[in-house]
Amino acid sequence: MVSKAIVEIMKDMKNVNRGHVCYFYDNETIYLNNVVSFIVTGIRNGDHILLLENDRNMLLINRRLEKRTQRERTRVLALHK
């Protein structure tokens, strides 16, 4: 789940219709979870997302996005049964 601080930043950026985020982190797991939540939330809101990241982290982020979207697809299918 994305942290409250990130949710507030996203709301502020939405209100002014622009913005940038620079994210420093000490805990890689929390960072990756927040990045994935940020991306998913942005896509749901119809926002444009530009993520500048190294190849190793992009691979980890893509894997987490694939898992998350698969879980969400499974939930949607279960609701439609």
SVG drawing of the C-alpha trace seen along z (x, -y; Angstrom):
<svg xmlns="http://www.w3.org/2000/svg" viewBox="-21 -24 42 42">
<polyline fill="none" stroke="black" stroke-width="0.4" points="0.0,0.0 1.3,-3.5 2.2,-5.7 -0.1,-8.6 2.7,-11.1 2.8,-9.9 -1.0,-10.0 -0.9,-13.6 1.8,-14.5 -0.2,-12.9 -3.3,-14.9 -1.3,-18.1 0.1,-17.3 -3.3,-16.5 -4.7,-19.8 -2.1,-21.9 -2.1,-19.4 1.7,-19.0 4.5,-17.9 7.7,-16.0 8.8,-13.6 12.3,-12.8 12.3,-9.8 15.2,-8.9 15.1,-5.7 16.9,-3.4 14.7,-0.4 14.5,1.1 11.4,3.2 9.4,0.2 10.6,-1.8 9.6,0.8 6.2,1.2 5.6,-2.5 6.8,-2.8 4.4,-0.1 1.5,-1.7 2.4,-5.1 2.4,-3.7 -0.8,-1.7 -2.6,-4.7 -1.4,-7.0 -2.6,-4.7 -6.0,-4.4 -6.2,-8.2 -5.3,-8.5 -2.0,-10.3 1.2,-10.2 4.1,-8.6 7.8,-8.9 10.0,-6.7 13.8,-7.1 15.4,-4.1 18.3,-1.7 17.9,1.6 18.0,3.8 15.3,1.9 13.2,1.7 13.3,5.4 12.1,5.7 9.4,3.1 8.1,4.8 8.0,8.2 6.0,6.6 3.7,4.9 3.0,8.1 2.2,9.9 -0.1,7.1 -1.9,6.8 -2.4,10.6 -3.9,10.6 -6.2,7.7 -7.3,9.6 -8.0,12.6 -10.1,10.6 -12.1,9.0 -12.7,12.4 -13.9,13.7 -16.3,10.8 -17.8,11.5 -18.6,15.2"/>
</svg>
